[in-house]
Amino acid sequence: MEDRYPSRTGEGTRWIERKDPVVYGRPEDGPLSAEELREYEAKGFLLLRDVFSPEEVRAFREELRRLFEERAHDPSPEVVREPESDVVRSIFRVHRTSEVFRRLADDPRLRDVARQILGSDVYIHQSRINYKKGFHGQEFFWHSDFETWHVEDGMPRMRALSVSVALEDNFPFNGPLLLMPGSHRVFVACPGRTPERHYERSLRRQEYGVPDEESLARLAERYGIEAAVGPAGSVLFFDSNVMHGSNGNITPYPRSNVFFVYNSVENRLVAPFSGQEPRPAYLAER
């Protein structure tokens, strides 16, 4: 298959204009209005407040705590720890291991929006909880998810999106997701080549598939930066290629979110474009 977005080929940084649509569906295809679809297409993300009730959020938080305690000392690779400590940073594949989050992944308030934007039926490419505990949660450096999914998983096109459900209030000061609105229109091909089994280290701290500082400065100057802040129960839908990251959390207020990545069934994974073995299923369901 033609590699429309070559990255980590051993060459330097390159910018490639997006070759795929952002929105495939129409207003009549799902719950989002024409105005909301236009905002998503223009910015590469859409934040909806109060999607889930306080009662629903309490149930999600209880499951969040249960999983954190149950898997605090779990050595399995699905449990990822902070770079400088043993504090749990992320738990992957929660739509397979938690009935609460399995139902949430299939909730029409999430699933039907994904279907509408992507213009097809969808499946879960990846799911995870990011805990970002108070005082311990470290940063997630700037990146495009699609760059990793393309190079390391073999996702052919940008026909996927992430959904982040806020399980605690996301304030400007406790490490909320930062996004560059409009940056999804440009694919930043990253330098270097991917080491074998890169995912074993990158989930704690990513070193390959990260844009250089000059590119990030140019992107920020062109597009600006917005923080996705909102109360627990808010939902952020964001394009697979939008540039995003988050600061560390030095406050006592946790910022835990559950993420689901929906991929179009018409965009199924092929062999990784790195030429390496595919990442395991807890990172990329095939």
N, C-alpha and C positions, 0 to 999 in steps of 0.2 A: 504494500500500500504506500502511496506517495506520502512523504512526510511534509505536511504543509507548514509545520512549525518546528524546524530543526533547532535543537538547543543542546548544550553541553557536548558539542562536537569536537572540542579541542580548539575552537576558534575563540575570538573575543566576543564581547557583547554586541548584539545586533538588535535593532527594532524591526518588527514585522507587523504590518498592518493586519488587523483581524480580517479573516476570510470567511467567517461564519456569521449568520444572523444572531441577534441577541434575543429577540422575542419571536417565537414561531407561531403562537396562537393568537386568537382574537378575543375581544371583550366577551363575546357571547359563548366562548369556550369554557369559561370558569368564573370564579368569584371576583377576580380583580376587574376594576373599572378600566375604561379606556385611559383615563388620566393616570391611574396607578401603573398601567402597562407602559405608558409613555415615560413616566419617571424612572421605572426600572430600566427601560431601554437606554435612556439618556445617561443615567448615573452608574448603572451596573448593579444597583441594589435598591431595596425598598424595605423600610422599617415600618411595621404595623404594631401599634400599641394595644395592650389589653386584649390580645387574641384569646388568652386563656384566663379563666377566672381565678381568684385567690384560692378557692377550694382545690382546683386542679393543680395549681402551682404548689400547694402544700403537699399534695400526694407525690408530685414529681420530686420535691425536695426530700421527702422521706425516703424515696428510692435512691436518691443521690447519696444520702447519708449511709443507707444500708450498704450500697456498693462500695463506698469508700472504706467503711469499717471491715467489710467482708474480704476485701481485696488489698488491704493495707500492706500485707506481707506476701502477696501473691507473686511468685517469680515468673509467671507466664509472660510472654512478650506483649500480650494485649494491654498490660498495665505498664505505663510509661511514667518515669519519675523525673523530678526536676533536675536540671543539669548539675546543681551543686549540693543536692541532698537526696534523701530517700522518700521525700514527700511525694505522694501521688500527683502527677501532673495531668495525665489523661488515661481514660479507659476506653479501649476501642471495641467495636462490634457489639455495642449494647443492645442493638435491635435484635440480636440473636440470643443474648444471655439474660435479658430482663424483659419480662412480660409487660411491665409498665411502659417501657420505652419501645417495645415492639408495637404496642397499640398506638403510641404517640406517633411513630413513624408512618403509620397507616391512617392517621387522623385526616379527614378530608380538608381540614383547615390548612394543612401543610401539603398533603399529597395532591389535592386538586389544583392548588396554585402552581405547583411544580409541573403538573400535566399541562396546564394552560400556557405557561411560559415556554415550555419545551415543545409543545405541540404534538405530544404523543403520550403513550403510556410510559411509565417510569419504573425503575427499580432502585434499591439502595446500593450505591457503590461503596459507601463507607459510613460508619456512624461512630460517634465518640462523645465522651464527656470531657470537657476541659474544666478543671476545678479552679485553678488560680486562687488558692487559699490566701486569706489575709496574712500579710507579712512574708509569705513564702512563694507566692505565684510569680514566676519569672516571665520575661518578655517572650513574645513570638515575633521574630524579625520579619521585615517586609518580604512578601512573596506573592506569586500567583499560584493558586492551587493547580490550575491546569498544567503549568509547566512540569510539575512533578507527576501528575496523573498521566500526562502525555509521554514523558521520557521514561518513567519507571513502571507505569502500568499499561501503556499502550492505548490510552483513550484517544481516538482519532481526531475528534472535532470538539469545539467548545459548546457542546449541547448538553451541559450539565449545570447544576446550581447547588449551592449549599443553603441550608436552613439552620439558623441559630436561634434556639428558644432560650430566652433569659430566665433562669431559675432563681436569680437574685437580682436586686436592682443594679443596673449598670450605670454608675455615676461617671462624670468626667475624670474622676481622680482614682478609681480603683482598677485601672487597666482595661477599659472597654476596647472593643474592636475599633481600629482606625482604618478608614478606607479612602482611596483617592478616586473621587467620583469622575467617571469618564475614562479611567485608565484601562478599562476592559477592552477599549478599542485598539490597544497596542499590545502585542506580545513581545516581551523582553527575553530574547534568547540569551541564556546565561553562559559564562565561560567555563572552561575546564571539562573534565570527563567524570562520569559518575563512578565512584568506587564500587566494587562488588559488595552486595548486601549493605548498601548505604543506609537503608532504612533502620538498621539496628542502632545507628548513632544519630541519624537526622531527626528522629522523633523527640529527642531530648534537646538537641541543638543542631539546626540545619546549617551546613557549610557549603553544599553544592545545590544549585537551583535557586540561589539567592542573587538578586541583581546587584550590580556594583553601585557604589555610593553616588557616582556621577549621574547614572541613569535615574536613581531614586530622586536626586535633587531636581533633575529636569522634569520628571513626572510630577513631583510636588509643585513645582513652579507652574507647570501647564494646567494641572487639574485641581490643586489644592488638597486639603485633608479634612475629612469629617469624622467625628466620633459617633459611634452608634450607641447612644445613651437612651435609657428608658426603663420603666419599672419592670419588675418580674412579671412574666406573662406576655411580654412583648416578643415579637418574632422578626428576625432579620432574614430576608431572602437576598442572596448575593451571587452574582455571576461567577463562573469558574475561573475567569481570567482577571477579575478585578484585583488590583494591587492592595494588599491589606496586611495588617500586623497589629501588635498591641504592646503597650508598655508593661513593665513589671508592676506588681501590686504591693506597695509599701504601706497601705492602709490596713486597719483591722477588718475591713469590710470585704468579704469574699465576692468573687465575680464568676460564679459557676454557670456554664451554659451547656446544653446538649445540642450536638450537631448531627444533622442527617444530610448526606450528599445524595441527591437524586440525579440519576443519569437516564437519558432517553434510551428506550429499548432499541432505537434505530442508531445508537452510538455505542454499541457493545465494544468491549475491549478487544484489541488485537495483540500481537506480540509487542512487547515494549520497544519503543523507538531507540532505546539505548543499546539494543541488541543483547541485553542481559536476561536472566531468568525473571519471570514476573514476581512481584511482591506477593507475600502470602495473603490468603483470603480475608484475614481480619483487617487488612488495609485496603484491599481492592477485590471486591467480589466479581467473579467472572461469569 
